[in-house]
Structures are given as structure tokens and as C-alpha cells.
Amino acid sequence: MQSEQRKKMNLAIKDIIIPVLREQGFKGSFPHFRRKNEYNIDLVTFQFNRWGGSFVVELAICPLEGGTLHWGEEIPPNKVTAHDVNRRLRLGANSEEEDGIWFDFEDLIIQENFEQVASDVLGLLNTSDRNWISMLLK
């Protein structure tokens, strides 16, 4: 069962971030989004801490054909997620080895604070540049 904080954070993400992702061509459903580009598919996934109170945003790319899991299972382009790809980067990290930013919402109470966290995430997502995620993973 989701905590009240998690419900409020999900609402803020859905109200603030997801409409912008959609405007920029991303498809999918929360927490996994994908956008086809000329040479690859951009992947954005919101990964929540299983113990609650925080999340990271994972970024990845895959071929236009979709992904292949390490045991050979094929994931079609309309189903592939950042979790299906070995090489991924967390928002705010400078390399794949860094942890990235964990956006904390555990102690928040009012919806405006959750909206501020979502706005902070949106400010770091440069998805209007269709090459941004690819450039991060070079």
C-alpha cells in the first residue's frame, strides 16, 4: 500500500513532469516512458526507493528495434524500459558509476512541496534536446 507521501509525489509528477514529456514526444505510462528518435529510443524511468520516501530518474537509450535482455529475451520497442538496458545513467550523475540525485519527499506534507520536487526534476530533464540522453551515455 502506498503512503500518502508517495501518492502526493506521484500526483505531482503526473501533473508537472509527464505533460512536458508528452509534449516532447514521449509515450508510455508512469513510471516508464520512451521516445523514438532517428537512431535510437530514449528511455526515462522513475525508480522509487522500495523503503519509501525518495526516487531517482533513470535515463537510457536502446536501438530502434527494442532491447534484448542478457538471457536473450527480446523486448519490443513499445515495451522497453530503462530497466531493460544495461547502460543507464541516473539524473544528476556525471557517469554511470555515480548514484545520481535521489529526490527526497519523505518528510513533505503539503502538495506545493511535492510540486517543488517535481519542478526540480523537470529543471534537470533536458529532453527537449532529442540528443541529450544519447550524449550523456557516450
Residue frames as qw, qx, qy, qz and C-alpha x, y, z in Angstrom:
[[0.000, 0.888, 0.460, 0.000, 0.00, 0.00, 0.00],
 [0.412, 0.488, -0.015, 0.770, 1.32, 3.41, -0.95],
 [0.292, -0.441, -0.436, 0.729, 1.94, 6.03, 1.68],
 [0.164, 0.904, 0.340, -0.200, 0.19, 9.39, 1.47],
 [0.173, -0.738, 0.360, 0.544, 3.55, 10.95, 0.59],
 [0.351, -0.055, 0.795, 0.491, 4.02, 8.54, -2.33],
 [0.288, 0.677, 0.673, 0.079, 0.51, 9.31, -3.60],
 [0.024, 0.936, 0.087, -0.339, 1.18, 13.04, -3.43],
 [0.271, -0.545, 0.563, 0.559, 4.56, 12.64, -5.15],
 [0.387, 0.247, 0.812, 0.360, 3.00, 10.55, -7.93],
 [0.210, 0.847, 0.480, -0.088, 0.33, 13.22, -8.41],
 [0.096, -0.861, 0.185, 0.464, 2.94, 15.98, -8.64],
 [0.338, -0.262, 0.733, 0.529, 4.97, 14.01, -11.20],
 [0.327, 0.473, 0.784, 0.234, 1.85, 13.29, -13.24],
 [0.111, 0.914, 0.345, -0.182, 0.74, 16.94, -13.12],
 [0.096, -0.897, 0.243, 0.356, 4.09, 18.64, -13.73],
 [0.279, -0.478, 0.726, 0.408, 6.57, 16.33, -15.48],
 [0.503, 0.226, 0.819, 0.160, 4.51, 13.93, -17.57],
 [0.435, 0.826, 0.309, -0.181, 2.68, 16.60, -19.62],
 [0.051, 0.840, -0.426, -0.332, 6.07, 18.02, -20.65],
 [0.395, -0.235, 0.853, 0.248, 7.38, 14.56, -21.54],
 [0.531, 0.521, 0.668, -0.018, 4.28, 14.01, -23.68],
 [0.287, 0.913, 0.003, -0.289, 4.74, 17.39, -25.42],
 [0.035, -0.725, 0.631, 0.276, 8.28, 16.29, -26.26],
 [0.659, 0.337, -0.564, -0.366, 7.15, 13.04, -27.85],
 [0.033, -0.235, 0.931, -0.277, 7.47, 10.54, -25.01],
 [0.744, -0.182, -0.383, -0.516, 4.98, 7.68, -24.84],
 [0.446, 0.014, -0.834, 0.325, 4.34, 5.06, -22.21],
 [0.555, -0.701, -0.280, -0.350, 2.77, 5.07, -18.79],
 [0.227, -0.733, 0.476, -0.430, 4.09, 6.05, -15.41],
 [0.361, -0.826, 0.207, 0.381, 6.81, 5.19, -14.39],
 [0.587, -0.114, 0.589, 0.544, 8.25, 4.19, -17.82],
 [0.422, 0.822, 0.097, -0.370, 8.48, 6.48, -20.86],
 [0.619, -0.058, 0.549, 0.559, 10.08, 6.13, -24.30],
 [0.361, 0.820, 0.003, -0.443, 10.61, 8.32, -27.35],
 [0.805, 0.253, 0.369, 0.389, 11.78, 7.17, -30.78],
 [0.030, -0.805, 0.265, 0.531, 14.47, 9.29, -32.37],
 [0.600, 0.638, -0.381, -0.297, 16.22, 8.92, -35.70],
 [0.470, 0.450, -0.753, 0.096, 18.81, 6.41, -34.41],
 [0.254, -0.010, -0.872, 0.419, 17.58, 5.16, -31.04],
 [0.465, -0.676, -0.480, -0.309, 14.85, 5.16, -28.43],
 [0.002, 0.448, -0.473, 0.758, 15.22, 7.47, -25.40],
 [0.611, -0.417, -0.672, -0.021, 14.11, 5.85, -22.14],
 [0.120, -0.450, 0.387, -0.796, 13.11, 7.62, -18.92],
 [0.643, -0.369, -0.669, -0.056, 12.08, 5.66, -15.82],
 [0.338, -0.645, 0.309, -0.611, 11.14, 6.89, -12.36],
 [0.679, -0.040, -0.712, 0.174, 12.52, 4.40, -9.83],
 [0.488, -0.712, 0.087, -0.497, 11.20, 4.69, -6.29],
 [0.040, 0.405, -0.817, 0.408, 13.08, 3.59, -3.22],
 [0.571, -0.258, -0.751, -0.208, 11.42, 0.40, -2.04],
 [0.364, -0.328, -0.648, 0.583, 11.67, 1.63, 1.52],
 [0.004, 0.869, 0.492, 0.056, 9.79, 4.78, 0.52],
 [0.281, -0.858, -0.111, 0.416, 10.39, 8.49, 0.60],
 [0.076, -0.688, 0.421, 0.586, 12.62, 9.05, -2.44],
 [0.826, 0.446, 0.341, 0.042, 13.16, 8.31, -6.12],
 [0.284, -0.450, 0.495, 0.687, 15.71, 8.60, -8.92],
 [0.678, 0.639, 0.048, -0.361, 15.17, 9.16, -12.62],
 [0.625, -0.221, 0.639, 0.391, 16.97, 6.66, -14.82],
 [0.468, 0.734, -0.183, -0.457, 17.94, 7.54, -18.38],
 [0.582, -0.160, 0.736, 0.307, 18.92, 5.11, -21.12],
 [0.511, 0.510, -0.332, -0.607, 18.84, 4.52, -24.85],
 [0.657, -0.007, 0.751, 0.068, 18.26, 1.40, -26.91],
 [0.113, -0.045, 0.703, 0.700, 18.16, 0.50, -30.61],
 [0.485, 0.084, -0.150, -0.857, 15.03, 1.29, -32.61],
 [0.589, -0.028, -0.761, -0.272, 14.29, -2.46, -32.68],
 [0.750, -0.584, -0.078, -0.300, 13.89, -2.53, -28.88],
 [0.209, -0.689, 0.658, -0.222, 16.03, -4.32, -26.33],
 [0.828, 0.064, -0.556, -0.036, 17.42, -7.75, -25.66],
 [0.652, -0.683, 0.254, -0.209, 17.80, -8.98, -22.10],
 [0.071, -0.647, 0.758, 0.040, 21.04, -10.74, -21.17],
 [0.535, -0.033, 0.841, -0.075, 19.36, -14.17, -21.44],
 [0.155, 0.052, 0.768, 0.619, 18.15, -13.39, -24.98],
 [0.162, 0.676, 0.698, -0.170, 14.54, -12.32, -24.41],
 [0.199, 0.308, 0.332, 0.869, 13.52, -9.65, -26.92],
 [0.016, 0.619, 0.506, -0.601, 11.67, -6.58, -25.62],
 [0.374, 0.643, 0.500, 0.444, 9.67, -4.78, -28.34],
 [0.263, 0.277, -0.026, 0.924, 10.22, -1.04, -28.90],
 [0.381, -0.556, -0.201, -0.711, 6.85, -0.14, -27.42],
 [0.813, -0.519, -0.249, -0.089, 7.56, -2.04, -24.18],
 [0.699, 0.150, -0.349, 0.606, 11.27, -1.49, -23.49],
 [0.382, -0.917, -0.088, -0.077, 12.17, 0.42, -20.31],
 [0.102, 0.810, -0.517, 0.256, 15.39, 1.81, -18.85],
 [0.665, -0.432, 0.569, -0.217, 15.46, -1.23, -16.55],
 [0.936, 0.264, 0.232, 0.003, 15.80, -3.50, -19.60],
 [0.561, 0.747, -0.222, 0.279, 19.05, -1.81, -20.67],
 [0.808, -0.223, -0.248, 0.486, 22.47, -2.48, -19.13],
 [0.373, 0.071, -0.061, 0.923, 23.87, 1.02, -19.72],
 [0.166, -0.832, -0.440, -0.293, 21.88, 3.68, -17.94],
 [0.287, 0.216, -0.302, 0.883, 22.56, 6.90, -16.13],
 [0.230, -0.695, -0.630, 0.259, 20.74, 8.41, -13.20],
 [0.103, 0.878, 0.188, 0.427, 19.66, 12.02, -13.46],
 [0.341, -0.915, 0.182, -0.116, 22.26, 14.26, -11.86],
 [0.819, -0.328, 0.350, 0.314, 25.13, 11.79, -12.23],
 [0.182, 0.800, -0.425, -0.382, 28.20, 12.53, -14.33],
 [0.248, 0.353, -0.878, -0.207, 28.89, 8.87, -15.04],
 [0.755, -0.167, -0.521, -0.361, 27.15, 5.50, -14.94],
 [0.562, -0.041, -0.699, 0.440, 29.05, 4.67, -11.74],
 [0.064, -0.122, 0.372, -0.918, 27.61, 7.63, -9.82],
 [0.065, 0.389, 0.868, -0.303, 24.36, 7.29, -7.91],
 [0.048, -0.512, -0.465, -0.721, 22.69, 10.44, -9.23],
 [0.225, -0.236, 0.304, -0.895, 20.19, 12.50, -7.30],
 [0.211, -0.412, -0.883, 0.084, 17.72, 10.81, -5.01],
 [0.225, -0.420, -0.115, -0.872, 14.76, 13.17, -4.81],
 [0.182, -0.168, -0.834, 0.493, 13.53, 13.03, -1.22],
 [0.372, -0.404, -0.270, -0.791, 9.86, 13.54, -0.35],
 [0.491, -0.246, -0.813, 0.196, 9.52, 11.50, 2.84],
 [0.229, -0.392, -0.536, 0.712, 9.05, 14.43, 5.22],
 [0.108, -0.113, -0.270, -0.950, 6.92, 16.60, 2.95],
 [0.188, 0.390, 0.763, -0.480, 3.35, 17.38, 3.90],
 [0.400, 0.670, 0.233, -0.580, 1.71, 19.97, 1.65],
 [0.768, 0.481, 0.395, 0.153, 1.18, 19.40, -2.07],
 [0.259, 0.952, -0.160, -0.001, 3.14, 22.53, -3.00],
 [0.377, -0.673, 0.626, 0.108, 6.30, 20.91, -1.60],
 [0.729, 0.106, 0.658, 0.154, 5.77, 17.78, -3.70],
 [0.544, 0.808, 0.219, 0.062, 5.20, 20.02, -6.72],
 [0.044, -0.914, 0.389, 0.105, 8.52, 21.77, -5.99],
 [0.585, -0.322, 0.718, 0.194, 10.34, 18.41, -6.05],
 [0.678, 0.475, 0.541, 0.146, 8.69, 17.61, -9.40],
 [0.294, 0.956, -0.015, -0.017, 9.67, 21.05, -10.71],
 [0.329, -0.734, 0.564, 0.188, 13.26, 20.43, -9.58],
 [0.672, 0.028, 0.705, 0.226, 13.31, 17.18, -11.56],
 [0.546, 0.752, 0.363, 0.071, 11.80, 18.88, -14.59],
 [0.027, 0.961, -0.234, -0.147, 14.51, 21.54, -14.42],
 [0.405, -0.527, 0.707, 0.239, 17.17, 18.84, -14.79],
 [0.670, 0.308, 0.661, 0.135, 15.48, 16.98, -17.65],
 [0.066, 0.561, -0.347, -0.749, 16.78, 18.37, -20.92],
 [0.536, 0.235, 0.804, 0.103, 14.53, 16.18, -23.01],
 [0.450, 0.814, 0.134, -0.341, 13.67, 18.98, -25.45],
 [0.152, 0.676, -0.663, -0.285, 17.11, 18.23, -26.92],
 [0.951, 0.121, -0.049, -0.280, 16.48, 14.96, -28.73],
 [0.723, 0.402, -0.495, 0.266, 20.18, 14.04, -28.49],
 [0.304, -0.723, 0.397, -0.477, 20.57, 14.83, -24.79],
 [0.874, -0.323, 0.325, -0.163, 20.28, 11.31, -23.37],
 [0.905, 0.354, -0.030, 0.233, 22.47, 9.86, -26.15],
 [0.310, 0.747, -0.340, 0.480, 25.15, 12.46, -25.42],
 [0.545, -0.641, 0.392, -0.372, 25.06, 11.63, -21.70],
 [0.926, -0.147, 0.344, -0.056, 25.70, 7.97, -22.43],
 [0.682, 0.666, -0.282, 0.106, 28.61, 8.42, -24.87]]
